[in-house]
Amino acid sequence: MLKNYLIVAFRNLWKNKGFSAINIAGLAVGLATCLLILFFVLDELGYDRYNEKADRIYRVDADLRFGGNHFVLAVDPDPMGPTLKKDYPEVEQYVRFRGYWNSFLVRKDNQNIQENNVIYADSTLFDVFTLPMIQGDPKTALVAPSSVVITESVARRYFNTDQAVGRVLTVNDSVPYKVTGVIRDMPTQSHFHFDIFISMASNPDSRQNIWVSNNYNTYIVLRKGADPKRLDAQFDGLVDRYLMPQAAQILNISADAFRKQGNFAHYMLTPLTSIHLHSNKTAELGANGDIQYIYIFSAAALFILLIACVNFMNLSTARSAGRAKEVGVRKTLGSLRQNLIGQFLTESILVSLMSLVLAMLLVELALGSFNHLAGKDMQLHLLDRPGLIGVLLGIALVVGLLAGAYPAFYLSSFRPIKVLKGVLSTGFRTGWLRSTLVVFQFSISIFLIVGTVVIYNQLQFIRHKDVGFNREQVLIVSNTQVLGKQATVFRNELLRLGGVEDVTVTGYLPTSSNRDDNPLFQDATLDPKKAISLQIWGVDEHYIPTLGMRMSEGRNFSSQFPTDSIGIIVNEAAVRLLGTTRPLDKNLYALRDFRGGNAPGNVQTLHIIGVVKDFNFNSLREVVTPLALYVGSAPGGVAIRMHTNDLPGLLDRVRNLWTSMAPSQPFSYSFMDDDFNRIYASEQRMGGIALFFASLAIFVACLGLFGLVTYAAEQRTKEVGIRKVLGASVANIVTLLSRDFLGLVVVSLLIAFPLAWWAMHHWLEDFAYHVSIGWWVFAASGAMALLIALGTVSFQAIKAALANPVKSLRTE
């Protein structure tokens, strides 16, 4: 019986090659899209699961409020890890990371190579994370000061072998680190990626029992069976026991008074496997994903697959008139309905399997481009994933049954007497289910069109928004701290180059990750009630003009005013937080001297000399926060304002100047506009993926619309013939066949528009600064959908209108 089903199925598919090709292509595109999204989702969900203890590893995060500012951090105090292990028996082990914004320069021969993926780590690193070691002892590798563990790639880069234990890395021209371990390169699916781990004992900022500073990423391993919620509930007690006494001593205030003023310090556990998709806190160890995109793309995959199945149903029922007599003859000759259902389901599953094979080929062809678009490195490798093969076959079987169920039961229900008499009431106007499915298809497509337009507009808004500084034609040279006192000389020599307008020397730039958050007080008694928390950056007098910032009040720093050594410039957000309309000449007070480190027992007086207009130094997802600038040395970078038509030539001259002053140091540079765009690389990628999926959805939906037009044309062949004989023009026939379908698209617009507005409004709320969804977005999206539908409908309608009426009427 099955053999007969297959033979008949192949005959029917070959007989109707056009319909078969459309059917297979539509399902193949739907399946290929579903598979691409499936690979993407599995890749995103698989982050950090390579760790053997992944289900027991948690990161300790901070939720702080002080001085009018609220901070959600991925870092905490340096004693947090040791204290948790000492005081809480459910904590099995901990490890801390300490990163610095400046890169490390590692000596190779006579040159230094810039290494950015460097971190300080506790010796317990390998007790927490699964990082297979090629050479060395994981228990002792990071115990001794000046010891370092490197990846196999770094070992080969510097020593031409992965057997590098005992060798020495020279860092920043003078510091020798002994290689005590070589590990495998870190997996791609990790929320952090480091190539060099330096022992925490070498940390120059090593502190002991300082609870009021948050600079360490702390991870803990809970013992088997331990309840993380129970530990979470005990953090408030830990804060009262350790952090609040230190805060009270510094601020001269009790813990109760501290809290009554609206301040708080909370710590909580974040599961390791949730970090990549659910965490976007300050001081993350790397760029994370977003669970919202997983939901969006998973829904898109499901919808596109459903659209493809709907197409199959529409195209199958479009052939119902052609196969009605076949069904009538089969039933007359004794075929049972279940046999007919079996025949049609066999055809459906066969089409689904053929579509799966084509889909795999499409995925193989598209995976490289999709990887580039999504920033991934996914591979198909089906032979290495037998479980996935079974899943794919199961999907093909389910899709075949789902897509073929309605046509099978519908076609097998035809009554042979009516069919053989030519009485078959299957006109378009009675096909409410097919019409509903087309509305469903185009509602999804229009939803995706609106979403793509809004995402594109937001990305363009980000690209062109006035962020308070001019990022165009600004060259940034990094790691200028290696110049030491020669940084000023480097600046002066740069100004001699043609095309250079101005230069500022500072490591604090709006597009960098360098930040320094500190409290300032409005009176010399350091009353916490009058404290404000803000960024405090050391800059020079050329900072504001070089970056094209604008003053709101007061003046810029100037070497002609010696008192500027205690002067500061605040932004408008800081003025709002101060609650004053006359900020100039107001004094603020600090716990430390920012120019010379800590000054225990002393209070540093700072005098406001100017107010700079707000500029964005965080993502546009966040509002501009308070900031103060002071004249100080922070030579981590040099920003060069240029005006030249010969950018390559100027870049060569800057490189030559650098080489003459720092011959053994790498010339590391970037352009500020590129750095700005990298902040939104994730949004750019997701926008591209959304456009890709929207295009596929529209393509597959158009196939469904084509199926319905074909169905209607077949059902009304004789009507069209009679109308033409009676004098109807081609335009009349096209209008007749098109208006009902365009009506369905209009209904789809009415359904999709409010849903799209709600979803995109919710997405835009994640940005502090965003576009509004204007009426023109819906007008443009609707016009696009109508034009696409009209083009699809007109093609088949014109074909039907141009057909010779003699052929359709000669049997009447």
PEHU-V503259 format. One line per field, one symbol per residue. ss: DSSP state (2 for helix, 1 for strand, 0 for the rest). phi: phi as a letter, one per 40 degrees, with the letter a starting at -180 (. if undefined). psi: psi as a letter, one per 20 degrees, with the letter a starting at -180 (. if undefined). A space follows every 50 residues. Layout:
ss->???
phi->???
psi->???
This chain:
ss->02222222222222202222222222222222222222222222200000 00022211111111110011111001000222222220001111111100 00011111001111100111100022220000111100000000001111 12222222200000000111100011111111100000000000011112 22000000000000011111110000022222002222222222222222 20002222220001111111122222220001000000002222222222 22222222222222222202222222222222000022222222222222 22222222222222222222222200000002220222222222222222 22222222222000022222200000022202222222222222222222 22222222222222000000000111110222222222222222200001 11111000000000001111100000022211111111100022220000 11110000000222221111122222220000000011110010001000 00011111111100000000000000111110000011111100002222 22222222222000000011122222222022222222222222222222 22222222222222202222222220000222222222222222222222 22222222222222000000000022222222222222222222222222 200022222000
phi->.cccdccccccccccbdcccccdccccccccccccdcccccccccccgcc ccbdcbcbbcbbbbbaggbbbbbcbacccdcdcccccbccccaaabbbbb cccbbbcbfbbbbcbccbacacccdccbbcbdccahbccbdbcccgbabb cccccccbbgaccbcgcbbcbfgaccbccbabbcdccccbcbbbbbbbcc ccccbcbbfbccbbbbcbbbbcccgccccccdcccccccccbccdccccc cfaccccdcccgcaabbacbddccccbbbaccgccacbcacccccccccc ccccccccccddccccccccccbccdccccccchcccccccdcccccccc ccccccccccccccccccccdcccgbbcbcfcccbccccccccccccccc ccccccdccccccccdcccccgcacbccccccccccccdddcccccdccc dccccccccccccbcccgacccfbcbbcfccccgcccccdccccccccgc caabbaccbdcbccbacacbbcaccfcdcbcbbacbbcbbcccccccgcb ccagbccaccbdcccbcbbbccccccccgbbbccgccbbbcacccbgcbd gbbccbbcbabccdbcbbcccbccbcabbbcacaccabbbcbaacbcdcc cccccccccccbcbbccbaabccccccccbcccccccccccccccccccc cccccdccccdccccbdccccccccchccdcccccdccccccccccdccc ccdcccccccccccccbcbaccccccccccccccccccccccccdcccdc ccccccccbccc
psi->ghggggghghghghhmhghggggggghggggggggghgggghggijpjii phkhijpqqorqoqpqkiqppoqjraqhigghgghgiohiogrrqqqorq hqrqoppocjqpppohmpqpqrijgiigqnnppgprohhihkgqqkqqpr rhggghhhikqjmjpirppopkihopppoiqprqqqqhmqiqoqhpoqph iioikprpkoijpoipopqqpqqpiqohhgggiihhhgghhgghhgghgg ilqrhghghhjjqroqqrppqgiighijplrpkqirpraphhhggghggg ggghhhgghggggghghhjhhhighggggghhjjpqhhggggghhggghg hgghhgghghgggghihghhgggikrlqqflhhimhhhgggghggggggg gghigghghghiipphghghijonnkrhiimhghgghgggghggghghgg gggggggghhgghjqojiqoiqloppprkihiiciihhggghhhiippip grpqoqioqhjrjpqnpqqqqiriilohhkqqprpopprriigghgjkrq pgrbrrqpiinhiihjqqpqrhhhghhhkqimhpjqqrqqiroiikbqmp iqpppppoirpqqpqojrqiiqqprqqppqorpmlirppopqnqimghgg hhhgghgghhhmhjqqoprrphhghghhhkhghgghgggggghggggggh hhgghhgggggggghkghgggghhhjjprgggggggihhhghhhhgghgh ghghggggghggghiiphprrqnrhhghgggghgggggggggghghghgh hiqohhhiiii.
